[in-house]
Amino acid sequence: MTPYRAVIGLAGHVDHGKTLLIKALTGITTARAHEQAIGMTQDLGFAHFDDGQGNTIGVIDVPGHERYIRNMVAGLWSLDLVLLVIAADEGWMPMTGDHLRLLKAMGVPRLLVCINKCDLVSSDELLLLEESLLERVMDESGMVPDIVSVSAKTGANMAALHAAIVRQLAELPASHAAREQSAPRLYVDRVFTANGTGTVLTGTLQQGSLKVGDKLRLYPADREVQVRSLQAYHQSADEIGAVCRVAVGLKKVPHKEVARGHCLTSTAGQCEAATHLIVRLCEVGGSIREQRNREVEVALGSWHGRARFVPIKDTRLARLIFTSPIPCFFGQPLAIIRHGSSELLHGARIVWCGDIHPARRKALHALLGELPDELEHYNPATLQLGLNGYVLANRFDQQPEQVTPLGEWLLDNHWLAQSRDQLLATLANEPLSAAELATRFGIALPVTQALLQQLKSEQLIRLHHDKWQPGSGESEDDLGEEAQLVLKVVRDQGKEGYEPGKLGPGGVELDPFITRKLPAALQQGLQQKGALQKQLRNLARLKYLVQLDGPIYYDAELYNQMVAAVLAGQQVGDLIDMASLKEITGLSRKYAIPFCLRMEMDGWVRREENERRVLRLPQTQDEMEPA
């Protein structure tokens, strides 16, 4: 037989012998001392056995009492097979039905009905019970299960149960390779501190593999953690693959920062920590209308807690709203339980993680309504592409049709054409920054920047004063990082201008005032002799700056605005005195005189004693540019 790893679980009504059955199957008592004292399992128990072919099968014992239904659900999320245990002398009980409905809601793929305590009834009674249970399980779940009758107490027929389990799991190797190659996924069910190891979490590694030294992500905190140690079934290991019960030691992670329901995965695991979910309801439980906008309990992975349940009108969809972020995945099954009881209201699958603006909900609901029944092989990035018009290219293994690659993004062709037209029309009326455009159109800033660069490459727009505007020519974003920062500092100086070596805010020399904002490599570049002056001269040559006597550098646009203000209302031949010029520009004498000299050099005025005669007037923006 091909090697495999698997984890199974036992569910069923309280006192139907699940814990004793596990001991008979594995030789391990899962009940803790206090649970043995009261004769009731309260929390998850763990064991394992060898299938006789060299494969270790993990076993999870879940509580049967309705008081501990939340603990029971925490053990179901990752199982390959569940044994539904029913006592021969009591038969079907209320919790038997509750557990079966929860198994279906949580997506358990295989079911084996185990009738325990067969030594307490006659062979005829046992035969009738088997027939009635087969019919009832089929009605409740739609599954056609195998049925094995045993006595955990006497050991009768335990070999047949062992064989039935191995037979059910024989099909696992077909999907085993694909699961192990997926991103790791482990929901935490226990956390403790071990001497010499630190914080240890346990759970079922449902897919992927783990190695000592791996750097992973722990959700909902979305923090990086590193694997210090690994153990499976009391044996240390350097690497462990799914599906397997594991204990993971983490480096430098405080015990209090990990809890049941947290999830360990990788950056490629596409886990999201969400306070809002949209789920597609299965045909389980009561009427959706009855549960409108009320508090419920939700179980997903090994997490359980409260949520607000809001059905979406005329759909099979509902919103779940949590008070704190929950780690979750697209397509993940979950159970919605009536608050304060063990009654399953709905089974569901997650079809959207995260909140969405009310104005976009209708479009999203329409897309969700078109999802296929089977979500296992559906890529949720398709939803993002349909809703937003763009998605990261690395979310697809193969590029879908009707999209255009742009940098690290894929853009829907229709959305791309529409967005380009909107951006160009808007910029024709008003220059805006990339951030302002992103906010106005609700497009992610990196995508907005990629679109603007595409339009610039076609010489349709250019960047000027941190604003995009129509036209070709010099674009400020083509400047090097050093030049852009120098330009920003000069502009920030306003009418004070920038003088190399002059003291800046707080008495700091402006040269280091500039360079300390740069990465180390750029700092070294600007600190070289003459490097800053070279940047200033080059920016003046490119007409981003204007050099006055001193030297004093002004932003070219500010200089042009002051020239236009001085010449406004004047006629060629008029005289302007220095007092009027200073009042109009708001410049002190220290800056007004260099400013006038520059106006003379650019041919706007000619000095006549203490006044300036107007030689020409600006007619267009191009004429405003200094010589």
Secondary structure as a PSIPRED ss2 file (coil, helix, strand):
# PSIPRED VFORMAT (PSIPRED V4.0)

   1 M C   1.000  0.000  0.000
   2 T C   1.000  0.000  0.000
   3 P C   1.000  0.000  0.000
   4 Y C   1.000  0.000  0.000
   5 R C   1.000  0.000  0.000
   6 A E   0.000  0.000  1.000
   7 V E   0.000  0.000  1.000
   8 I E   0.000  0.000  1.000
   9 G E   0.000  0.000  1.000
  10 L E   0.000  0.000  1.000
  11 A E   0.000  0.000  1.000
  12 G E   0.000  0.000  1.000
  13 H C   1.000  0.000  0.000
  14 V C   1.000  0.000  0.000
  15 D C   1.000  0.000  0.000
  16 H C   1.000  0.000  0.000
  17 G C   1.000  0.000  0.000
  18 K H   0.000  1.000  0.000
  19 T H   0.000  1.000  0.000
  20 L H   0.000  1.000  0.000
  21 L H   0.000  1.000  0.000
  22 I H   0.000  1.000  0.000
  23 K H   0.000  1.000  0.000
  24 A H   0.000  1.000  0.000
  25 L H   0.000  1.000  0.000
  26 T H   0.000  1.000  0.000
  27 G C   1.000  0.000  0.000
  28 I C   1.000  0.000  0.000
  29 T C   1.000  0.000  0.000
  30 T C   1.000  0.000  0.000
  31 A C   1.000  0.000  0.000
  32 R C   1.000  0.000  0.000
  33 A H   0.000  1.000  0.000
  34 H H   0.000  1.000  0.000
  35 E H   0.000  1.000  0.000
  36 Q H   0.000  1.000  0.000
  37 A H   0.000  1.000  0.000
  38 I H   0.000  1.000  0.000
  39 G C   1.000  0.000  0.000
  40 M C   1.000  0.000  0.000
  41 T C   1.000  0.000  0.000
  42 Q C   1.000  0.000  0.000
  43 D C   1.000  0.000  0.000
  44 L C   1.000  0.000  0.000
  45 G E   0.000  0.000  1.000
  46 F E   0.000  0.000  1.000
  47 A E   0.000  0.000  1.000
  48 H E   0.000  0.000  1.000
  49 F E   0.000  0.000  1.000
  50 D E   0.000  0.000  1.000
  51 D C   1.000  0.000  0.000
  52 G C   1.000  0.000  0.000
  53 Q C   1.000  0.000  0.000
  54 G C   1.000  0.000  0.000
  55 N C   1.000  0.000  0.000
  56 T E   0.000  0.000  1.000
  57 I E   0.000  0.000  1.000
  58 G E   0.000  0.000  1.000
  59 V E   0.000  0.000  1.000
  60 I E   0.000  0.000  1.000
  61 D E   0.000  0.000  1.000
  62 V C   1.000  0.000  0.000
  63 P C   1.000  0.000  0.000
  64 G C   1.000  0.000  0.000
  65 H C   1.000  0.000  0.000
  66 E H   0.000  1.000  0.000
  67 R H   0.000  1.000  0.000
  68 Y H   0.000  1.000  0.000
  69 I H   0.000  1.000  0.000
  70 R H   0.000  1.000  0.000
  71 N H   0.000  1.000  0.000
  72 M H   0.000  1.000  0.000
  73 V H   0.000  1.000  0.000
  74 A H   0.000  1.000  0.000
  75 G C   1.000  0.000  0.000
  76 L C   1.000  0.000  0.000
  77 W C   1.000  0.000  0.000
  78 S C   1.000  0.000  0.000
  79 L C   1.000  0.000  0.000
  80 D C   1.000  0.000  0.000
  81 L E   0.000  0.000  1.000
  82 V E   0.000  0.000  1.000
  83 L E   0.000  0.000  1.000
  84 L E   0.000  0.000  1.000
  85 V E   0.000  0.000  1.000
  86 I E   0.000  0.000  1.000
  87 A E   0.000  0.000  1.000
  88 A C   1.000  0.000  0.000
  89 D C   1.000  0.000  0.000
  90 E C   1.000  0.000  0.000
  91 G C   1.000  0.000  0.000
  92 W C   1.000  0.000  0.000
  93 M C   1.000  0.000  0.000
  94 P H   0.000  1.000  0.000
  95 M H   0.000  1.000  0.000
  96 T H   0.000  1.000  0.000
  97 G H   0.000  1.000  0.000
  98 D H   0.000  1.000  0.000
  99 H H   0.000  1.000  0.000
 100 L H   0.000  1.000  0.000
 101 R H   0.000  1.000  0.000
 102 L H   0.000  1.000  0.000
 103 L H   0.000  1.000  0.000
 104 K H   0.000  1.000  0.000
 105 A H   0.000  1.000  0.000
 106 M C   1.000  0.000  0.000
 107 G C   1.000  0.000  0.000
 108 V C   1.000  0.000  0.000
 109 P C   1.000  0.000  0.000
 110 R C   1.000  0.000  0.000
 111 L E   0.000  0.000  1.000
 112 L E   0.000  0.000  1.000
 113 V E   0.000  0.000  1.000
 114 C E   0.000  0.000  1.000
 115 I E   0.000  0.000  1.000
 116 N E   0.000  0.000  1.000
 117 K C   1.000  0.000  0.000
 118 C H   0.000  1.000  0.000
 119 D H   0.000  1.000  0.000
 120 L H   0.000  1.000  0.000
 121 V C   1.000  0.000  0.000
 122 S C   1.000  0.000  0.000
 123 S H   0.000  1.000  0.000
 124 D H   0.000  1.000  0.000
 125 E H   0.000  1.000  0.000
 126 L H   0.000  1.000  0.000
 127 L H   0.000  1.000  0.000
 128 L H   0.000  1.000  0.000
 129 L H   0.000  1.000  0.000
 130 E H   0.000  1.000  0.000
 131 E H   0.000  1.000  0.000
 132 S H   0.000  1.000  0.000
 133 L H   0.000  1.000  0.000
 134 L H   0.000  1.000  0.000
 135 E H   0.000  1.000  0.000
 136 R H   0.000  1.000  0.000
 137 V H   0.000  1.000  0.000
 138 M H   0.000  1.000  0.000
 139 D H   0.000  1.000  0.000
 140 E H   0.000  1.000  0.000
 141 S H   0.000  1.000  0.000
 142 G C   1.000  0.000  0.000
 143 M C   1.000  0.000  0.000
 144 V C   1.000  0.000  0.000
 145 P C   1.000  0.000  0.000
 146 D E   0.000  0.000  1.000
 147 I E   0.000  0.000  1.000
 148 V E   0.000  0.000  1.000
 149 S E   0.000  0.000  1.000
 150 V C   1.000  0.000  0.000
 151 S E   0.000  0.000  1.000
 152 A C   1.000  0.000  0.000
 153 K C   1.000  0.000  0.000
 154 T C   1.000  0.000  0.000
 155 G C   1.000  0.000  0.000
 156 A E   0.000  0.000  1.000
 157 N C   1.000  0.000  0.000
 158 M H   0.000  1.000  0.000
 159 A H   0.000  1.000  0.000
 160 A H   0.000  1.000  0.000
 161 L H   0.000  1.000  0.000
 162 H H   0.000  1.000  0.000
 163 A H   0.000  1.000  0.000
 164 A H   0.000  1.000  0.000
 165 I H   0.000  1.000  0.000
 166 V H   0.000  1.000  0.000
 167 R H   0.000  1.000  0.000
 168 Q H   0.000  1.000  0.000
 169 L H   0.000  1.000  0.000
 170 A C   1.000  0.000  0.000
 171 E C   1.000  0.000  0.000
 172 L C   1.000  0.000  0.000
 173 P H   0.000  1.000  0.000
 174 A H   0.000  1.000  0.000
 175 S H   0.000  1.000  0.000
 176 H H   0.000  1.000  0.000
 177 A H   0.000  1.000  0.000
 178 A H   0.000  1.000  0.000
 179 R H   0.000  1.000  0.000
 180 E H   0.000  1.000  0.000
 181 Q H   0.000  1.000  0.000
 182 S C   1.000  0.000  0.000
 183 A C   1.000  0.000  0.000
 184 P C   1.000  0.000  0.000
 185 R E   0.000  0.000  1.000
 186 L E   0.000  0.000  1.000
 187 Y E   0.000  0.000  1.000
 188 V E   0.000  0.000  1.000
 189 D E   0.000  0.000  1.000
 190 R E   0.000  0.000  1.000
 191 V E   0.000  0.000  1.000
 192 F E   0.000  0.000  1.000
 193 T E   0.000  0.000  1.000
 194 A E   0.000  0.000  1.000
 195 N C   1.000  0.000  0.000
 196 G C   1.000  0.000  0.000
 197 T C   1.000  0.000  0.000
 198 G E   0.000  0.000  1.000
 199 T E   0.000  0.000  1.000
 200 V E   0.000  0.000  1.000
 201 L E   0.000  0.000  1.000
 202 T E   0.000  0.000  1.000
 203 G E   0.000  0.000  1.000
 204 T E   0.000  0.000  1.000
 205 L E   0.000  0.000  1.000
 206 Q E   0.000  0.000  1.000
 207 Q E   0.000  0.000  1.000
 208 G C   1.000  0.000  0.000
 209 S E   0.000  0.000  1.000
 210 L E   0.000  0.000  1.000
 211 K E   0.000  0.000  1.000
 212 V C   1.000  0.000  0.000
 213 G C   1.000  0.000  0.000
 214 D C   1.000  0.000  0.000
 215 K E   0.000  0.000  1.000
 216 L E   0.000  0.000  1.000
 217 R E   0.000  0.000  1.000
 218 L E   0.000  0.000  1.000
 219 Y E   0.000  0.000  1.000
 220 P C   1.000  0.000  0.000
 221 A C   1.000  0.000  0.000
 222 D C   1.000  0.000  0.000
 223 R E   0.000  0.000  1.000
 224 E E   0.000  0.000  1.000
 225 V E   0.000  0.000  1.000
 226 Q E   0.000  0.000  1.000
 227 V E   0.000  0.000  1.000
 228 R E   0.000  0.000  1.000
 229 S E   0.000  0.000  1.000
 230 L E   0.000  0.000  1.000
 231 Q E   0.000  0.000  1.000
 232 A E   0.000  0.000  1.000
 233 Y C   1.000  0.000  0.000
 234 H C   1.000  0.000  0.000
 235 Q E   0.000  0.000  1.000
 236 S E   0.000  0.000  1.000
 237 A E   0.000  0.000  1.000
 238 D C   1.000  0.000  0.000
 239 E E   0.000  0.000  1.000
 240 I E   0.000  0.000  1.000
 241 G E   0.000  0.000  1.000
 242 A C   1.000  0.000  0.000
 243 V C   1.000  0.000  0.000
 244 C E   0.000  0.000  1.000
 245 R E   0.000  0.000  1.000
 246 V E   0.000  0.000  1.000
 247 A E   0.000  0.000  1.000
 248 V E   0.000  0.000  1.000
 249 G E   0.000  0.000  1.000
 250 L E   0.000  0.000  1.000
 251 K C   1.000  0.000  0.000
 252 K C   1.000  0.000  0.000
 253 V C   1.000  0.000  0.000
 254 P C   1.000  0.000  0.000
 255 H H   0.000  1.000  0.000
 256 K H   0.000  1.000  0.000
 257 E H   0.000  1.000  0.000
 258 V C   1.000  0.000  0.000
 259 A C   1.000  0.000  0.000
 260 R C   1.000  0.000  0.000
 261 G C   1.000  0.000  0.000
 262 H C   1.000  0.000  0.000
 263 C E   0.000  0.000  1.000
 264 L E   0.000  0.000  1.000
 265 T E   0.000  0.000  1.000
 266 S C   1.000  0.000  0.000
 267 T H   0.000  1.000  0.000
 268 A H   0.000  1.000  0.000
 269 G H   0.000  1.000  0.000
 270 Q C   1.000  0.000  0.000
 271 C C   1.000  0.000  0.000
 272 E E   0.000  0.000  1.000
 273 A E   0.000  0.000  1.000
 274 A E   0.000  0.000  1.000
 275 T E   0.000  0.000  1.000
 276 H E   0.000  0.000  1.000
 277 L E   0.000  0.000  1.000
 278 I E   0.000  0.000  1.000
 279 V E   0.000  0.000  1.000
 280 R E   0.000  0.000  1.000
 281 L E   0.000  0.000  1.000
 282 C C   1.000  0.000  0.000
 283 E C   1.000  0.000  0.000
 284 V C   1.000  0.000  0.000
 285 G C   1.000  0.000  0.000
 286 G C   1.000  0.000  0.000
 287 S C   1.000  0.000  0.000
 288 I C   1.000  0.000  0.000
 289 R H   0.000  1.000  0.000
 290 E H   0.000  1.000  0.000
 291 Q H   0.000  1.000  0.000
 292 R C   1.000  0.000  0.000
 293 N C   1.000  0.000  0.000
 294 R E   0.000  0.000  1.000
 295 E E   0.000  0.000  1.000
 296 V E   0.000  0.000  1.000
 297 E E   0.000  0.000  1.000
 298 V E   0.000  0.000  1.000
 299 A E   0.000  0.000  1.000
 300 L E   0.000  0.000  1.000
 301 G C   1.000  0.000  0.000
 302 S C   1.000  0.000  0.000
 303 W E   0.000  0.000  1.000
 304 H E   0.000  0.000  1.000
 305 G E   0.000  0.000  1.000
 306 R E   0.000  0.000  1.000
 307 A E   0.000  0.000  1.000
 308 R E   0.000  0.000  1.000
 309 F E   0.000  0.000  1.000
 310 V E   0.000  0.000  1.000
 311 P E   0.000  0.000  1.000
 312 I C   1.000  0.000  0.000
 313 K C   1.000  0.000  0.000
 314 D C   1.000  0.000  0.000
 315 T C   1.000  0.000  0.000
 316 R C   1.000  0.000  0.000
 317 L E   0.000  0.000  1.000
 318 A E   0.000  0.000  1.000
 319 R E   0.000  0.000  1.000
 320 L E   0.000  0.000  1.000
 321 I E   0.000  0.000  1.000
 322 F E   0.000  0.000  1.000
 323 T E   0.000  0.000  1.000
 324 S E   0.000  0.000  1.000
 325 P E   0.000  0.000  1.000
 326 I E   0.000  0.000  1.000
 327 P E   0.000  0.000  1.000
 328 C E   0.000  0.000  1.000
 329 F C   1.000  0.000  0.000
 330 F C   1.000  0.000  0.000
 331 G C   1.000  0.000  0.000
 332 Q C   1.000  0.000  0.000
 333 P E   0.000  0.000  1.000
 334 L E   0.000  0.000  1.000
 335 A E   0.000  0.000  1.000
 336 I E   0.000  0.000  1.000
 337 I E   0.000  0.000  1.000
 338 R E   0.000  0.000  1.000
 339 H C   1.000  0.000  0.000
 340 G C   1.000  0.000  0.000
 341 S C   1.000  0.000  0.000
 342 S C   1.000  0.000  0.000
 343 E C   1.000  0.000  0.000
 344 L E   0.000  0.000  1.000
 345 L E   0.000  0.000  1.000
 346 H E   0.000  0.000  1.000
 347 G E   0.000  0.000  1.000
 348 A E   0.000  0.000  1.000
 349 R E   0.000  0.000  1.000
 350 I E   0.000  0.000  1.000
 351 V E   0.000  0.000  1.000
 352 W E   0.000  0.000  1.000
 353 C E   0.000  0.000  1.000
 354 G C   1.000  0.000  0.000
 355 D C   1.000  0.000  0.000
 356 I C   1.000  0.000  0.000
 357 H C   1.000  0.000  0.000
 358 P H   0.000  1.000  0.000
 359 A H   0.000  1.000  0.000
 360 R H   0.000  1.000  0.000
 361 R H   0.000  1.000  0.000
 362 K H   0.000  1.000  0.000
 363 A H   0.000  1.000  0.000
 364 L H   0.000  1.000  0.000
 365 H H   0.000  1.000  0.000
 366 A H   0.000  1.000  0.000
 367 L H   0.000  1.000  0.000
 368 L H   0.000  1.000  0.000
 369 G H   0.000  1.000  0.000
 370 E C   1.000  0.000  0.000
 371 L C   1.000  0.000  0.000
 372 P C   1.000  0.000  0.000
 373 D C   1.000  0.000  0.000
 374 E C   1.000  0.000  0.000
 375 L C   1.000  0.000  0.000
 376 E C   1.000  0.000  0.000
 377 H C   1.000  0.000  0.000
 378 Y C   1.000  0.000  0.000
 379 N C   1.000  0.000  0.000
 380 P C   1.000  0.000  0.000
 381 A H   0.000  1.000  0.000
 382 T H   0.000  1.000  0.000
 383 L H   0.000  1.000  0.000
 384 Q H   0.000  1.000  0.000
 385 L H   0.000  1.000  0.000
 386 G H   0.000  1.000  0.000
 387 L H   0.000  1.000  0.000
 388 N H   0.000  1.000  0.000
 389 G C   1.000  0.000  0.000
 390 Y E   0.000  0.000  1.000
 391 V E   0.000  0.000  1.000
 392 L E   0.000  0.000  1.000
 393 A H   0.000  1.000  0.000
 394 N H   0.000  1.000  0.000
 395 R H   0.000  1.000  0.000
 396 F C   1.000  0.000  0.000
 397 D C   1.000  0.000  0.000
 398 Q C   1.000  0.000  0.000
 399 Q C   1.000  0.000  0.000
 400 P C   1.000  0.000  0.000
 401 E C   1.000  0.000  0.000
 402 Q C   1.000  0.000  0.000
 403 V E   0.000  0.000  1.000
 404 T E   0.000  0.000  1.000
 405 P E   0.000  0.000  1.000
 406 L E   0.000  0.000  1.000
 407 G C   1.000  0.000  0.000
 408 E C   1.000  0.000  0.000
 409 W E   0.000  0.000  1.000
 410 L E   0.000  0.000  1.000
 411 L E   0.000  0.000  1.000
 412 D E   0.000  0.000  1.000
 413 N H   0.000  1.000  0.000
 414 H H   0.000  1.000  0.000
 415 W H   0.000  1.000  0.000
 416 L H   0.000  1.000  0.000
 417 A H   0.000  1.000  0.000
 418 Q H   0.000  1.000  0.000
 419 S H   0.000  1.000  0.000
 420 R H   0.000  1.000  0.000
 421 D H   0.000  1.000  0.000
 422 Q H   0.000  1.000  0.000
 423 L H   0.000  1.000  0.000
 424 L H   0.000  1.000  0.000
 425 A H   0.000  1.000  0.000
 426 T H   0.000  1.000  0.000
 427 L H   0.000  1.000  0.000
 428 A H   0.000  1.000  0.000
 429 N H   0.000  1.000  0.000
 430 E C   1.000  0.000  0.000
 431 P C   1.000  0.000  0.000
 432 L E   0.000  0.000  1.000
 433 S C   1.000  0.000  0.000
 434 A H   0.000  1.000  0.000
 435 A H   0.000  1.000  0.000
 436 E H   0.000  1.000  0.000
 437 L H   0.000  1.000  0.000
 438 A H   0.000  1.000  0.000
 439 T H   0.000  1.000  0.000
 440 R H   0.000  1.000  0.000
 441 F H   0.000  1.000  0.000
 442 G C   1.000  0.000  0.000
 443 I C   1.000  0.000  0.000
 444 A C   1.000  0.000  0.000
 445 L H   0.000  1.000  0.000
 446 P H   0.000  1.000  0.000
 447 V H   0.000  1.000  0.000
 448 T H   0.000  1.000  0.000
 449 Q H   0.000  1.000  0.000
 450 A H   0.000  1.000  0.000
 451 L H   0.000  1.000  0.000
 452 L H   0.000  1.000  0.000
 453 Q H   0.000  1.000  0.000
 454 Q H   0.000  1.000  0.000
 455 L H   0.000  1.000  0.000
 456 K H   0.000  1.000  0.000
 457 S H   0.000  1.000  0.000
 458 E C   1.000  0.000  0.000
 459 Q C   1.000  0.000  0.000
 460 L C   1.000  0.000  0.000
 461 I E   0.000  0.000  1.000
 462 R E   0.000  0.000  1.000
 463 L E   0.000  0.000  1.000
 464 H E   0.000  0.000  1.000
 465 H C   1.000  0.000  0.000
 466 D C   1.000  0.000  0.000
 467 K E   0.000  0.000  1.000
 468 W E   0.000  0.000  1.000
 469 Q E   0.000  0.000  1.000
 470 P E   0.000  0.000  1.000
 471 G C   1.000  0.000  0.000
 472 S C   1.000  0.000  0.000
 473 G C   1.000  0.000  0.000
 474 E C   1.000  0.000  0.000
 475 S C   1.000  0.000  0.000
 476 E H   0.000  1.000  0.000
 477 D H   0.000  1.000  0.000
 478 D H   0.000  1.000  0.000
 479 L C   1.000  0.000  0.000
 480 G C   1.000  0.000  0.000
 481 E H   0.000  1.000  0.000
 482 E H   0.000  1.000  0.000
 483 A H   0.000  1.000  0.000
 484 Q H   0.000  1.000  0.000
 485 L H   0.000  1.000  0.000
 486 V H   0.000  1.000  0.000
 487 L H   0.000  1.000  0.000
 488 K H   0.000  1.000  0.000
 489 V H   0.000  1.000  0.000
 490 V H   0.000  1.000  0.000
 491 R H   0.000  1.000  0.000
 492 D H   0.000  1.000  0.000
 493 Q H   0.000  1.000  0.000
 494 G H   0.000  1.000  0.000
 495 K H   0.000  1.000  0.000
 496 E H   0.000  1.000  0.000
 497 G C   1.000  0.000  0.000
 498 Y E   0.000  0.000  1.000
 499 E C   1.000  0.000  0.000
 500 P C   1.000  0.000  0.000
 501 G C   1.000  0.000  0.000
 502 K C   1.000  0.000  0.000
 503 L E   0.000  0.000  1.000
 504 G C   1.000  0.000  0.000
 505 P H   0.000  1.000  0.000
 506 G H   0.000  1.000  0.000
 507 G H   0.000  1.000  0.000
 508 V C   1.000  0.000  0.000
 509 E E   0.000  0.000  1.000
 510 L H   0.000  1.000  0.000
 511 D H   0.000  1.000  0.000
 512 P H   0.000  1.000  0.000
 513 F H   0.000  1.000  0.000
 514 I H   0.000  1.000  0.000
 515 T H   0.000  1.000  0.000
 516 R C   1.000  0.000  0.000
 517 K C   1.000  0.000  0.000
 518 L C   1.000  0.000  0.000
 519 P C   1.000  0.000  0.000
 520 A H   0.000  1.000  0.000
 521 A H   0.000  1.000  0.000
 522 L H   0.000  1.000  0.000
 523 Q H   0.000  1.000  0.000
 524 Q H   0.000  1.000  0.000
 525 G H   0.000  1.000  0.000
 526 L H   0.000  1.000  0.000
 527 Q H   0.000  1.000  0.000
 528 Q C   1.000  0.000  0.000
 529 K C   1.000  0.000  0.000
 530 G C   1.000  0.000  0.000
 531 A H   0.000  1.000  0.000
 532 L H   0.000  1.000  0.000
 533 Q H   0.000  1.000  0.000
 534 K H   0.000  1.000  0.000
 535 Q H   0.000  1.000  0.000
 536 L H   0.000  1.000  0.000
 537 R H   0.000  1.000  0.000
 538 N H   0.000  1.000  0.000
 539 L H   0.000  1.000  0.000
 540 A H   0.000  1.000  0.000
 541 R H   0.000  1.000  0.000
 542 L C   1.000  0.000  0.000
 543 K C   1.000  0.000  0.000
 544 Y C   1.000  0.000  0.000
 545 L E   0.000  0.000  1.000
 546 V E   0.000  0.000  1.000
 547 Q E   0.000  0.000  1.000
 548 L E   0.000  0.000  1.000
 549 D C   1.000  0.000  0.000
 550 G C   1.000  0.000  0.000
 551 P C   1.000  0.000  0.000
 552 I E   0.000  0.000  1.000
 553 Y E   0.000  0.000  1.000
 554 Y E   0.000  0.000  1.000
 555 D E   0.000  0.000  1.000
 556 A H   0.000  1.000  0.000
 557 E H   0.000  1.000  0.000
 558 L H   0.000  1.000  0.000
 559 Y H   0.000  1.000  0.000
 560 N H   0.000  1.000  0.000
 561 Q H   0.000  1.000  0.000
 562 M H   0.000  1.000  0.000
 563 V H   0.000  1.000  0.000
 564 A H   0.000  1.000  0.000
 565 A H   0.000  1.000  0.000
 566 V H   0.000  1.000  0.000
 567 L H   0.000  1.000  0.000
 568 A C   1.000  0.000  0.000
 569 G C   1.000  0.000  0.000
 570 Q C   1.000  0.000  0.000
 571 Q C   1.000  0.000  0.000
 572 V C   1.000  0.000  0.000
 573 G C   1.000  0.000  0.000
 574 D C   1.000  0.000  0.000
 575 L E   0.000  0.000  1.000
 576 I E   0.000  0.000  1.000
 577 D E   0.000  0.000  1.000
 578 M H   0.000  1.000  0.000
 579 A H   0.000  1.000  0.000
 580 S H   0.000  1.000  0.000
 581 L H   0.000  1.000  0.000
 582 K H   0.000  1.000  0.000
 583 E H   0.000  1.000  0.000
 584 I H   0.000  1.000  0.000
 585 T H   0.000  1.000  0.000
 586 G C   1.000  0.000  0.000
 587 L C   1.000  0.000  0.000
 588 S C   1.000  0.000  0.000
 589 R H   0.000  1.000  0.000
 590 K H   0.000  1.000  0.000
 591 Y H   0.000  1.000  0.000
 592 A H   0.000  1.000  0.000
 593 I H   0.000  1.000  0.000
 594 P H   0.000  1.000  0.000
 595 F H   0.000  1.000  0.000
 596 C H   0.000  1.000  0.000
 597 L H   0.000  1.000  0.000
 598 R H   0.000  1.000  0.000
 599 M H   0.000  1.000  0.000
 600 E H   0.000  1.000  0.000
 601 M H   0.000  1.000  0.000
 602 D C   1.000  0.000  0.000
 603 G C   1.000  0.000  0.000
 604 W C   1.000  0.000  0.000
 605 V E   0.000  0.000  1.000
 606 R E   0.000  0.000  1.000
 607 R E   0.000  0.000  1.000
 608 E E   0.000  0.000  1.000
 609 E C   1.000  0.000  0.000
 610 N C   1.000  0.000  0.000
 611 E E   0.000  0.000  1.000
 612 R E   0.000  0.000  1.000
 613 R E   0.000  0.000  1.000
 614 V E   0.000  0.000  1.000
 615 L C   1.000  0.000  0.000
 616 R C   1.000  0.000  0.000
 617 L C   1.000  0.000  0.000
 618 P C   1.000  0.000  0.000
 619 Q C   1.000  0.000  0.000
 620 T C   1.000  0.000  0.000
 621 Q H   0.000  1.000  0.000
 622 D H   0.000  1.000  0.000
 623 E H   0.000  1.000  0.000
 624 M H   0.000  1.000  0.000
 625 E C   1.000  0.000  0.000
 626 P C   1.000  0.000  0.000
 627 A C   1.000  0.000  0.000
